[in-house]
Amino acid sequence: MNQLTDLAISLEKTLDRLPETSSSMAKLATRLIIEDLVLHTPVDTGTAISNWQVSLGAPLTEIIPALNPSPKGRVIKGNWQHRIPPDLTRQNNVAAILIAANNVLDFKQPGQDIFVTNNLAYIGILNQGSSEQSPAGFVDRARALAQSVVDAGLKLG
């Protein structure tokens, strides 16, 4: 009988921790998604990576300008040329994007939904591999990475 009582107490403690644990796991997964997206989204002016936005409760619908914009590239002698190297544009925007995402995630409560959105009309085209900077499927890659971390956490549970 004592073993059953101990089991019941243990299960109750686990159940009490479940909302906070799952909320923490969701925040970790979202941080991984955002980090992966800003590292793999193709860059010209910085607008595409700046529009990876995190929200709570409902998806965002707006499009924002690049947080630290670079001039748009252009075609020279039939080849696309960036005015500022894409790695520099990425570097100039990543910190601000991650800070914005973390500021939102700091307010996440257990049971509250998290949304990661990018409302640019061309983000799907970039994800299909239209840029030589990133292979097709970088959005799916970020999602799979986060899912693998969640799955590993559930196994450790």
URDA-V424274 format. One record per backbone hydrogen bond with DSSP energy under -0.5 kcal/mol. NH is the residue of the N-H (numbers start at 1). CO is the residue of the C=O. Records with the same first field share a line. If there is no record, write none. Layout:
NH: CO, CO
This chain:
5: 1
6: 2
7: 3
8: 4
9: 5
10: 6
11: 7
12: 8
13: 9
14: 10
15: 11
16: 12
17: 13
18: 14
19: 15
21: 17
22: 18
23: 19
24: 20
25: 21
26: 22
27: 23
28: 24
29: 25
30: 26
31: 27
32: 28
33: 29
34: 30
35: 31
36: 32
37: 33
38: 34
39: 35
40: 36
41: 37
50: 46
51: 47
52: 49
53: 51, 117
55: 115
57: 113
69: 66
70: 45
74: 81
76: 74, 79
79: 76
81: 74
83: 71
88: 85
89: 85
90: 86
91: 87
92: 88
93: 89, 90
94: 90
95: 91
97: 93
98: 94
99: 95
100: 96
101: 97
102: 98
103: 99
104: 100
105: 101
106: 102
107: 104
108: 105
112: 109
115: 55
117: 53, 115
123: 120
126: 122
127: 123
128: 124
129: 126
130: 125
134: 131
137: 127
138: 135
141: 137
142: 138
143: 139
144: 140
145: 141
146: 142
147: 143
148: 144
149: 145
150: 146
151: 147
152: 148
153: 149
154: 150
155: 151
156: 152
157: 153
